[in-house]
Amino acid sequence: MDRLFRTDLKALEPPTVTVPIRERMMCLNESCLDPYQAIKDQFLARMKDVRLNRYLSPLTPELNQKLADYIGCGVKPENVAWGNGADDMLYHIFLSVRENEEAFAVSLAPSYFDYKTFCDAVGLKIKFLELNEDFSFDTRAYLDLASDPNCKLAILCNPNNPSGNLYEKEQLREIVDALPQKLVLIDETYYEFSDSTFAGELGEHPNLILTRSFSKAFSGAGLRFGYAISSANNIYNLKKVFTTFHSSILSQAFALTILENVPVFCALVLDTIKLRDEVYQELKAIPGLTVHPSHTNFLTFTIGDRTPQLFQYLQDKGISVRDVGAHRRLKNCLRATLSCADDTAYLLEKIKEFCGV
Ligand SMILES: Cc1ncc(COP(=O)(O)O)c(C=O)c1O
């Protein structure tokens, strides 16, 4: 009965995540640090006054304000929209720019895999510009692709997942400036680990929209909370494709509680950055292993042709990392999320063991 659905869906599959389930999950860039019990208790205390029988909640405007305060840079509640993770924001941004069958988005590659998944889901085509070997890219080539009248969205993931690198601000600014008639999306999901943001430049660039997530720095992957930041007019237009009550009061209450504890999470982010940089140096010292510099909460590395065996070895030792080698620029690369010191030390031990160091 496929014919009951859109014909282009025939070639697609529902989104799934195929990663090995092991005791030490270091494969999905989540924080392995569950919010402290005290924060959960604050959430539960707040829930005592929350009316789940109602659609509307006084929490909503409070959350809007607290989120704008957290973002800073003069951002106001009308500059923000939120939903079920950054993914939900991406999906709805794609939906809101899909003009017709010819419309397409442009992204670099390799980058976040689900740009294609969600573009496919809403019927927006997507074209890719391949990154150079050092993960840099050519501005002219990107603009050539994005300047096509049917290009409705230019996507830039900064820092980039899964390569981990951060692009020069000047280069991204040049792209935003050169495409005043296109929406330019900068995905800042890993912003807290890079401390680089365009939030302070939204006033100068009416075509710019940012997306961010509570799944990484705020230990909230299961919470499903992400947000978009842009001009009030862009946010107003984006919200036209939202459903009316698209975000659960439970998520809003928890997100608000997280925002009341930002210093706790900032301290965890600093720990993760320190851990990442230490592990980077350790991996770099292993003969035959190449590790890429990272501005995120993960490291991407390879030991060449023996990588599949290392992947299996780590699984056998109870560690799940992500195979990100599908794109030729990351051939034989694995990606490991770093946030838990114990898991990370164990990972390092097992990599060294495998490499005979
Ligand atoms: C670049 C990038 N964007 C968006 C997301 C989705 O984040 P969320 O969990 O908030 O939906 C991820 C998740 O890994 C990501 O890596």
The ligand as an SDF file (V2000), in Angstrom:
LIG
                    3D

 16 16  0  0  0  0  0  0  0  0999 V2000
   25.5330   18.6580   14.4030 C   0  0  0  0  0  0  0  0  0  0  0  0
   24.3350   18.1690   15.1190 C   0  0  0  0  0  0  0  0  0  0  0  0
   23.1700   18.8280   14.9640 N   0  0  0  0  0  0  0  0  0  0  0  0
   22.0560   18.4240   15.6000 C   0  0  0  0  0  0  0  0  0  0  0  0
   22.0670   17.3210   16.4270 C   0  0  0  0  0  0  0  0  0  0  0  0
   20.7890   16.8970   17.0970 C   0  0  0  0  0  0  0  0  0  0  0  0
   20.7610   17.2710   18.4400 O   0  0  0  0  0  0  0  0  0  0  0  0
   19.4740   17.0300   19.3320 P   0  0  0  0  0  0  0  0  0  0  0  0
   19.7700   15.8760   20.2280 O   0  0  0  0  0  0  0  0  0  0  0  0
   19.2950   18.3030   20.1160 O   0  0  0  0  0  0  0  0  0  0  0  0
   18.3220   16.7550   18.4360 O   0  0  0  0  0  0  0  0  0  0  0  0
   23.2450   16.5950   16.6060 C   0  0  0  0  0  0  0  0  0  0  0  0
   23.2780   15.3980   17.4500 C   0  0  0  0  0  0  0  0  0  0  0  0
   24.2160   14.6530   17.5420 O   0  0  0  0  0  0  0  0  0  0  0  0
   24.4130   17.0300   15.9300 C   0  0  0  0  0  0  0  0  0  0  0  0
   25.5790   16.3830   16.0530 O   0  0  0  0  0  0  0  0  0  0  0  0
  1  2  1  0
  2  3  1  0
  2 15  2  0
  3  4  2  0
  4  5  1  0
  5  6  1  0
  5 12  2  0
  6  7  1  0
  7  8  1  0
  8  9  2  0
  8 10  1  0
  8 11  1  0
 12 13  1  0
 12 15  1  0
 13 14  2  0
 15 16  1  0
M  END
$$$$
